[in-house]
Amino acid sequence: MPVLIAYVFVVLIWGTTPLAIVWSNGTGHFTVAVLSRMLLALLVALMINAVLGRRLFDRPGASHVYFIASIGLFPNMPLVYYSAQFIPSGLIAVLFALSPFVTGVLSMIILKDNPFNRRRLCALVLAVLGLAVIFRSQLALDSDAAIGIVGILGSCVLFSSSSVLLKARRTSVDAFNQTTGALLFAMPGLITFWWLAGAPMPQLPTQAVAAVVYLALCGSLLGFTLFFFVLSRLSPSVVSLITLMTPILALGSGALLAGERLSVEAAVGTVLVFLALIMYLDVVAFLRRPKLT
């Protein structure tokens, strides 16, 4: 598959994932929604591997890679689903857009690689300012929104930690096996978490079921596989632009399909976050480069 097509699909899938997460919580309990999604994705992935005669553990160190990748699913995904109960889907995407800053800080700590120059430090300060404006606006509307914002920021830390550790590992495991292995290693934690939550019986409204199926097949299986594929083919600067595009799509889909609206103050904070991302990723310099091939 051409890299550009894979790139576009990642943007489309990840841009619609936040709204699908909000809808899938209609199954009755967020633990049911996240477990159903991951279990369905794992079963389909294992069937594909069985049909194609692929082996998960055919490379040395594969188990270690799968464990690191699984951090992005558990405990990360239950935290996302829990937080999605308190804030709009568009805002979830905007907060996730801060992940390049989190990744930069973690790279300093884990990889001993400092990505921050003067421009990026200014971008980090601007992003924190935007986050503060968003936090203040949401807190004024609903005190529970603070829980959602803190939860999504915690999710950014978990997902970025997994990505940075995988980068340090420099794995040769292919993208599909990496996704399948991550799902497999995350499953015990997801099942345990669901059971400890009281194992509620799921409700099955059509919208929630459709959202779970979409998230399982597209959000988890196809989305992560394409992302790992893109990550292995393109430079980090090109891949990082996904973070800038998906919140715009998420805000649009949330407004059109779910009637979500941001307050004026939250919109100002969102604009500050986007400006910070443009500065951090140096989008102006990127646009002057030759087109992707």
Residue pairs with C-beta under 8 A, 6 or more apart in sequence:
1 229
3 229
3 230
3 233
3 234
3 292
4 292
6 226
6 229
6 230
7 230
7 234
7 238
7 242
7 292
9 222
9 223
9 226
10 223
10 226
10 227
10 230
10 242
11 242
11 245
11 246
11 249
12 249
13 218
13 219
13 222
13 223
13 226
14 219
14 223
14 227
14 242
14 246
15 93
15 245
15 246
15 247
15 248
15 249
15 250
15 253
16 249
16 250
16 253
17 215
17 219
17 223
17 250
18 84
18 89
18 90
18 92
18 93
18 96
18 250
18 254
19 89
19 90
19 250
19 253
19 254
19 257
19 258
20 211
20 214
20 215
20 219
21 33
21 80
21 81
21 84
21 89
21 92
21 211
21 215
22 84
22 88
22 89
22 92
22 258
23 207
23 208
23 210
23 211
23 258
24 33
24 36
24 37
24 81
24 208
24 211
24 212
24 215
25 33
25 81
25 84
25 85
25 208
26 33
26 203
26 205
26 207
26 208
26 211
27 33
27 36
27 202
27 203
27 204
27 205
27 208
27 209
27 212
28 200
28 201
28 202
28 203
29 197
29 200
29 202
30 78
30 81
30 82
30 84
30 85
31 78
31 81
31 193
31 194
31 197
31 200
32 194
32 200
32 202
33 81
33 208
33 211
33 212
34 77
34 78
34 80
34 81
34 190
35 190
35 191
35 193
35 194
36 202
36 212
36 216
37 77
37 212
37 215
37 216
37 219
37 220
38 73
38 77
38 183
38 186
38 187
38 190
38 216
38 220
39 187
39 190
39 216
40 212
40 213
40 216
40 217
41 183
41 216
41 217
41 220
41 221
42 180
42 183
42 184
42 187
44 216
44 217
44 221
45 176
45 179
45 180
45 183
45 221
46 180
46 184
48 54
48 176
49 55
49 56
49 176
49 177
49 180
54 176
54 177
56 62
56 66
56 177
56 180
56 181
56 184
57 63
59 172
59 173
61 169
61 171
62 173
62 177
62 181
63 181
63 185
64 169
65 166
65 169
65 171
65 173
65 178
65 181
66 173
66 178
66 181
66 182
66 184
66 185
67 185
68 162
68 165
68 166
68 169
69 162
69 166
69 178
69 179
69 181
69 182
69 185
70 162
70 181
70 182
70 183
70 184
70 185
70 186
70 189
71 158
71 159
71 161
71 162
71 165
72 158
72 159
72 162
72 163
72 182
73 182
73 183
73 186
73 190
73 220
74 186
74 187
74 189
74 190
74 193
75 158
75 189
75 193
76 155
76 158
76 159
76 162
77 186
77 190
78 190
78 193
79 151
79 152
79 154
79 155
79 158
80 92
80 151
80 152
80 155
82 151
83 92
83 147
83 148
83 149
83 150
83 151
83 152
83 155
84 92
84 148
85 148
86 142
86 144
86 145
86 147
86 148
86 151
87 138
87 145
87 148
87 149
87 152
88 254
88 258
88 260
88 262
89 250
89 253
89 254
89 258
89 260
90 247
90 250
90 251
90 253
90 254
90 255
90 260
90 262
91 134
91 138
91 148
91 149
91 262
91 266
91 270
92 148
92 152
92 250
93 246
93 247
93 249
93 250
93 251
94 134
94 247
94 250
94 251
94 270
94 273
95 131
95 134
95 149
95 152
95 153
95 156
96 152
96 155
96 156
96 243
96 246
96 247
97 243
97 244
97 246
97 247
97 273
97 274
97 277
98 127
98 131
98 153
98 156
98 273
99 156
99 159
99 160
99 243
100 240
100 243
100 277
100 280
100 281
101 123
101 124
101 127
101 276
101 280
102 156
102 157
102 160
103 160
103 163
103 164
104 115
104 116
104 120
104 124
104 280
106 157
106 160
106 161
106 164
107 113
107 114
107 115
107 164
108 114
108 115
108 116
110 161
110 164
110 165
110 168
111 164
111 167
111 168
116 124
119 279
119 280
119 282
120 279
120 280
122 279
123 276
123 277
123 279
123 280
124 276
124 280
126 272
126 275
126 276
126 279
127 272
127 273
127 276
127 277
127 280
129 272
130 269
130 270
130 271
130 272
130 273
130 275
130 276
131 153
131 269
131 273
132 269
133 265
133 266
133 268
133 269
133 272
134 149
134 265
134 266
134 269
134 270
134 273
135 146
135 149
135 269
136 265
137 263
137 265
137 266
137 269
138 145
138 146
138 148
138 149
138 266
139 145
139 146
140 265
141 263
171 178
173 181
175 224
175 225
175 226
175 227
175 228
175 229
175 232
176 225
178 224
178 225
178 228
179 220
179 221
179 224
179 225
179 228
182 224
183 220
227 242
230 239
230 242
231 239
234 292
237 281
237 282
237 286
238 286
238 292
240 281
241 281
241 283
241 286
243 277
243 281
244 274
244 277
244 278
244 281
244 283
247 270
247 274
251 262
251 270
254 260
255 261
262 270
277 283
278 284
